[in-house]
């Protein structure tokens, strides 16, 4: 019985460390110099969103064309944060600006929303 008692604390520690490592991974990654979400889809910012305002102005029909990227649960490290949308959901923000996908992008690598109407832009550094 004693080996089980020493095994369980070690297993619990491993789970905690694994969870911490997962929580520290950035919610977006860079592919070919642009930011993409976990599915590999290009993400965009909207010029009408004010950085650091904690809000998204793209709601209703706008959010149908530009679905918000949902913020992951837990603490986010800079340059990431979360904004609260009008419906109460949490949206991922990059450098204080909410990020979105474009509904017309069909597969990873599509970038058809870049510079659309001169107000939508791919997230890049």
C-alpha positions as CSV (number, residue, x, y, z in Angstrom):
1,X,0.0,0.0,0.0
2,X,2.9,2.4,0.7
3,X,3.9,2.7,-3.0
4,X,0.5,4.0,-3.9
5,X,0.7,6.7,-1.3
6,X,4.0,8.0,-2.8
7,X,2.7,7.6,-6.3
8,X,-0.4,9.8,-5.9
9,X,1.4,12.9,-4.7
10,X,3.9,12.5,-7.5
11,X,1.0,12.2,-10.0
12,X,-0.7,15.2,-8.6
13,X,2.5,17.3,-8.9
14,X,2.9,16.1,-12.5
15,X,-0.6,17.2,-13.4
16,X,-0.1,20.6,-11.8
17,X,3.1,21.2,-13.7
18,X,1.6,20.0,-16.9
19,X,-1.4,22.3,-16.4
20,X,0.8,25.2,-15.7
21,X,2.9,24.6,-18.8
22,X,-0.3,24.5,-20.8
23,X,-1.7,27.6,-19.3
24,X,1.6,29.5,-20.1
25,X,1.4,28.7,-23.8
26,X,0.3,31.7,-25.9
27,X,-3.2,31.6,-27.3
28,X,-2.0,32.7,-30.7
29,X,1.0,31.5,-32.7
30,X,2.9,33.0,-35.6
31,X,2.9,31.3,-39.0
32,X,4.7,33.0,-41.9
33,X,4.8,36.2,-39.8
34,X,1.1,36.4,-39.1
35,X,-0.9,35.5,-36.0
36,X,-3.2,32.5,-36.2
37,X,-5.5,30.9,-33.7
38,X,-5.4,27.2,-32.4
39,X,-7.1,26.0,-35.6
40,X,-4.4,27.8,-37.8
41,X,-6.9,30.5,-38.9
42,X,-5.7,34.1,-39.5
43,X,-6.7,36.6,-36.9
44,X,-7.5,40.3,-37.4
45,X,-8.0,43.5,-35.6
46,X,-10.6,46.2,-36.3
47,X,-9.6,49.9,-36.4
48,X,-12.8,51.0,-34.7
49,X,-11.8,49.0,-31.5
50,X,-9.8,51.2,-29.2
51,X,-6.7,49.5,-27.7
52,X,-7.1,49.1,-24.0
53,X,-10.8,50.0,-23.9
54,X,-11.8,46.5,-22.7
55,X,-14.6,46.5,-25.3
56,X,-15.3,45.2,-28.8
57,X,-17.4,47.4,-31.1
58,X,-18.0,44.5,-33.5
59,X,-21.3,43.0,-32.3
60,X,-24.5,41.7,-33.9
61,X,-24.3,41.3,-37.7
62,X,-20.6,42.4,-37.6
63,X,-19.7,39.5,-35.3
64,X,-21.4,37.1,-37.8
65,X,-18.9,38.2,-40.5
66,X,-16.0,38.7,-38.0
67,X,-16.4,36.0,-35.3
68,X,-14.6,37.0,-32.1
69,X,-11.7,34.7,-31.0
70,X,-12.8,33.4,-27.6
71,X,-10.3,34.1,-24.8
72,X,-9.0,30.9,-23.1
73,X,-9.9,30.4,-19.5
74,X,-7.3,31.4,-16.9
75,X,-4.7,34.1,-16.6
76,X,-3.3,35.6,-19.8
77,X,0.2,37.0,-20.0
78,X,1.1,40.2,-22.0
79,X,0.7,40.9,-24.8
80,X,-2.6,39.0,-24.4
81,X,-5.7,40.0,-22.4
82,X,-9.4,39.5,-22.6
83,X,-12.3,41.9,-23.2
84,X,-15.9,41.4,-22.2
85,X,-18.3,41.5,-25.1
86,X,-21.8,43.0,-25.0
87,X,-23.2,39.4,-24.6
88,X,-20.9,38.8,-21.6
89,X,-18.5,36.4,-23.3
90,X,-14.7,36.9,-23.1
91,X,-12.8,37.7,-26.3
92,X,-9.1,37.5,-26.7
93,X,-7.2,40.7,-27.2
94,X,-3.7,41.3,-28.5
95,X,-1.9,44.4,-27.3
96,X,-5.3,45.6,-25.9
97,X,-7.2,45.2,-29.2
98,X,-9.8,42.4,-29.6
99,X,-9.0,39.8,-32.3
100,X,-11.4,38.2,-34.8
101,X,-11.5,35.6,-37.5
102,X,-13.0,36.4,-40.9
103,X,-16.0,34.2,-41.9
104,X,-14.9,34.2,-45.5
105,X,-11.5,32.6,-44.7
106,X,-12.2,28.9,-45.4
107,X,-8.9,27.2,-44.5
108,X,-5.6,27.9,-42.6
109,X,-3.5,30.3,-44.5
110,X,-6.5,32.3,-46.0
111,X,-6.0,36.0,-45.5
112,X,-9.0,37.4,-47.5
113,X,-9.9,39.9,-44.7
114,X,-6.7,41.8,-44.7
115,X,-7.2,45.5,-45.2
116,X,-10.8,44.9,-46.0
117,X,-12.5,48.4,-46.2
118,X,-9.2,49.7,-44.9
119,X,-10.3,48.9,-41.3
120,X,-9.5,45.2,-40.8
121,X,-5.9,44.1,-40.5
122,X,-4.0,40.9,-40.0
123,X,-2.3,40.7,-36.5
124,X,1.4,40.8,-37.0
125,X,4.4,42.4,-35.2
